[in-house]
Amino acid sequence: MSFDFDLFVIGGGSGGVRAARVAAAGGATVGLAEESRLGGTCVIRGCVPKKLMVFASGYREAMNEARDYGWDVDAGDFDWPKFSTRLNGELDRLENVYQRLLTNSGVETYASRAVVVDPHTVQLTADGATKTAKHILIATGGRPTRPNAGYDTSLGMVSDDIFHMDSLPKSMLFIGGGYIACEFACVMNGLGVETTQFYRGPQILRGFDDEARGMVADQMKDAGVNLELNTDVTDMVKVDGGVEVTDTQGRKRVFEKVMFATGRKSNTDGLGLENTATALGKGGAVMVDDYSQTAQPSIYAIGDVTDRVNLTPVAIREGMAFVETVFNGNPTKVDHALIPSAVFTQPEMGTVGLSEEAAAEQEPIHVYSAAFKPMQQSFIGREARVLMKLVVSQKTDVVLGCHIVAPAAGEMIQLAGIAVKMGATKAQFDQVCAVHPTMSEELVTMKSPTRST
Ligand code: NDP
């Protein structure tokens, strides 16, 4: 018996259209009838118009929230003193919470710098008192550094200072291309400051996935950040109205404020560790073994001061593992592999695992990459784009890396990080049904590799 079609689909909604398209792409002859509009419930009278209305309805509260943050929504001006007062109030509140947590746990606290006098003794510089302990834990963190340069770097501030500005400058230069420079350049640009960023290399966020950091850089520029790559400072002098900066191209410009975000250093200066067998490494970092123990058996160190992975949740884990090892008789190493992290630029970048470049050096890979205009911005004609990307081992199908550039990428990567840490394969990602309409549904719907290397 012969037929007009191999398949006839009645209904041109999401299910019907997908089945018809895929069957036809596979070589079947397909007919489809739809008595109303193509797209069905989801596209025409459901998910899509609903979600656009959800976006629209959210702006009223967003505007109220913006006012509480310090925006004059009608004028488009930001009231820094109002925000700053609220910010400091919040920090006071949090400091009190920390104090209460310590007191309620029975910890005696001293508002003083402490230095190590010997392997079991610290001295409080406030009153000279000494305290002895079976174990000493160095958790002094790090601090921002200025470069060694042939000009007066004290003319530039560092990230610690930005929280204490009395007013917003009209213009600001950020030097550096790491997390801190990029995040604060976006913040200041977003608050209405004329923002320039110099980075000495060819692309910001060195070490992150090239495609992802390229997308962040492009969108920072689109948003108004004057991002100047392969550019550094050669001179700085104080002038009326700010700092005159000469760059590597010989141009001179005046910025009201300049901020160095050129890296951080371990806080070990003057800590007295030379009174012990503790060894220091590059940048004064305390050298520790897998259990955070130094060469001086009674002294341990955790967090940024050890310059392993300088992120708060890592320091917390190192602290927990230290207690487990030393006080609970259960030697515990911190697993520093596959730590998800986010860069809070605008748009955010969330990342876990290997970049495409690092993975390709390691083994043959498939790359699944979807870059597209998200519904919320596309509706109002904006050019903003998002990126959902998986880097997959050709041999094992394991997802080696996941990279997201999108609003709330930090939230998304926390969840994708669970799957990647569990060693999920691409096939297992694909087994998960999409949540629609979302940006991150692309992570489970990318059928064929964008490229393979
Ligand atoms: P990074 O080490 O990440 O970046 C330093 C930047 O400064 C790099 O771009 C570096 O360039 C550049 N640089 C270094 N020396 C010079 C110099 N002499 N002249 C010009 N440029 C220079 O440091 P950050 O201070 O940005 O951040 C420190 C750490 O804080 C991060 O590694 C991160 O762990 C943590 N952090 C995390 C955040 C988060 O999780 N969201 C937010 C903020 C900080 P090059 O690349 O060429 O070396």
Residues whose N, C-alpha, C, O or C-beta is under 5 A from the ligand:
A	BS01	NDP	P147 G176 G177 G178 Y179 I180 A181 R200 G201 R206 A261 T262 G263 R264 N310 L311 A342 V343 F344
